[in-house]
């Protein structure tokens, strides 16, 4: 008796770790076809939820077969299986594919069942995705049944089973673990250099993934892992003289129980749910990198929530302060991210230039609003929306001073500040002070302080101490520091104060 015949007769169930990535799934599909597929297998059922990799496995097992549910075959109408014609039988394919869940949107289930039975009667091979949905109408089991979840399960059913529903219960419940591992693997590669990504070898374990490095291995920040472990976020251990780190995310099962209404995202690369409070603690624990800031903005995005103003216009960043207002100042962001106000302004402008965000700063003490670009297309696969600043201002009840019509198309004139130079104290020239004010205006306006752009603003420069002229002049000659205060006034109301430290430069 040939080896394959004995294997098929004695096969109850086999399982493999379901790999991630098309090339790895294709390779496993070829191995499964060589080991378990028989020329006499006519009805092959695939079971698994959306995004599990069923179609990729079909391509690996049957190279060249025409799939009718992917982007290339979605317009293949009518379904080839429904168009069997004896007069053209010589030119018809031998293997047919159909996705029951997809085809039920076009054809009644009993029609699909009759077509499958007819094709089998003519000696055709039929590959059926979501086989469990059509099984009650076929009145027969598959010759070979394959379930795709965290693991790929292969079985050759008999009259004693297994039934398709048994595969459904296993693969559907285990799929979230595979998707989680996929997402975690992608996040790791995002923080790795391209050289390390190209040099690593992928592997799979139960509820996780493995990245192995042949030569150059990454430096693992054990101190950071210990900090996360002390916060009870992960648990880890080092293996193989510290060359292998095995870690586990604590409370993952509790936070990542995926429900359809709780995870409407259409992405098929998986999710990693994390409580907002935990994400906030991680962000505020240390100085944030630019990647940390991007992740914080995405975690904090709110869309179409009637409790958050401006969220109906687009995905807005809201840090859940209980006010329902997305306005935030650079001072608040600096405290949240452990950075200076100037750095916050520089990073946000950089992200806006890269079209990651839409940054809208409003005059006075209002602050800024941040909208995410490409959020809707990435998370929900729907068209992104354009957010207009004037519309946002109307929603948030912010009054904007619009430019006059006669100034449209012309460059705005340079700001002219009223400058008074003391004749008694040592001072620089009036032209130099004007240059300093222009530079200060650019720096402060970049940090969200727009008073320097308002023609109604007034400025007052004064010594911080009560030193008289006789004390100031000798100190200046000794090249000591002079401390002045700068007050910004709107009419007679003081709106901001700054401390200036002036020191004479050392002459060559």
C-alpha positions, 0 to 999 in steps of 0.5 A: 500500500502506498505511503500516502494511502496509509496516511490518508486512511489513518489521518484523524487530525493534523495541525500547524501554526498558521504563519503570517505573511503571504510567502509563508502561507503559500509555502505552507499551502504547498506542503499541505497539498503534498502531504494530505491532498489526494487526486480523489479529493473532489470537495475541499472545505475551508473554514475560518473567519474573515482575515484568517488567510484562507484565500492565501492558503488556497493559492498556495495549495492550488497555484493558478486557480482563479479566486472569485472573491479577491480584488482581481476576481470580484468582477467574474460574473456570472460565477464560473461554477454556475456556468457549466456547459457540456458543449465546452467541457473540454475547455472548462477548468477542472478546479472551481473556487467559491466563497460562500459568504461572498456569493450569498450576496449574489445567489441563493444558498440552495442554488450554490449547493445545487451547483456544487453537487452538479460539479462534483457529479461531473468529476470537477473539484470544488474549493469552498471557503466558509464550508460550514455555511453550505454544509447543511444543504449539501447533505455530505461532508468534505473529502478534506477539511481545513480550518484556519485560525491561530493554527491550521487544522487538517482533517479527513472527515468520516461518517463519525466526523468531525463536523464543520461546526467543530472546526468553527468553534476552534478556529474562530475562537483562536483567531484573535490570538493570531491577529494579536501576534501579527500586530505585535510583530508589525509593531516590533518591525516598525521600531527596527532598522531596515537592516535588522528587518531584512536579516531576521527570520520569522517563526511562530509559537503558541499565542505569539511570534518569534524573530530570530537573528542569524548574525547581528542581533538587536540590543534589548533594553532589559531595563525598559522590560523590567520597568514594564514588568514592575507596572504589571504590564508584561512578564518576561524571562531571558533564555539561552544566556540572554540571547532570547527574551520570552515575554507575555502581555499581562491581562491581554485576554481580558482587554482583547476579547474582540466583539463585533460591535466593539471592533468595527475596524475593517483592517485584517492585520489584527488589533491590539486593544489597550485601555486608554488609562494604561496608554496615558500612563505609558506616554507620560512616564518618560520623554516621548519620541516622535513615534510615541507622539504619533501613537498617542495621537492615534490612540486619542482620536475620536470620530463622530462622538456627539460628546466631543465637539468637532468630532463629527467633522473628522477624527479629532485628537481628544485627551479625555479631560471631561470637557468634551472640547478638543482644544489643547495648548502647547503647555499641556502637550509639553507636560504630557509628552515630557518635552519643551513647548518649542519641541512640541511645536516643532514636532507637530509642524513636522507631522503636519508637513508630512500630512500625518495631522492637520494642525489648527491653531487659534488666536488668544488663549484658545489653543490648537485642534489636531485632526488626523489625516488618513485615519478613516481610510486606514481604520475603516477603509472609507474615504477621508474627509477634508476639515476646514478651519473656519468650520471647526471654529464655528463648531467650537464657537471661536471667532476668527478675524478673516482677511479683507477681500482687497488684501487677497492674493497679496503678501501680508505686510511685516509686523511693525512694533512700536519701539522706544529706546531708552536714552539713559540706559545702555541699549542696542539700536532701534533697528536691532530691537525690531529684528529681535522682536520679529524673531521673538514673534516667530518663536512664540507664534510657533508655540501657539501664542499669536498675540504678536500677530495681532495689531491690537497688542502692546508690549511693555519691557521693564526691569524685574528688580527695582534697580535704578539707572546707576545700578544697571549701567555698572552691572552691564559694564561688568558683563553680568546678566540683566533680567527684564520682564516682557508683558504682552497687553491686549488693550489695558489687559495683560495676557502674557508675561515673559522673562528675558535674560540679556548678556553682552557678548564677548568681544574678540 
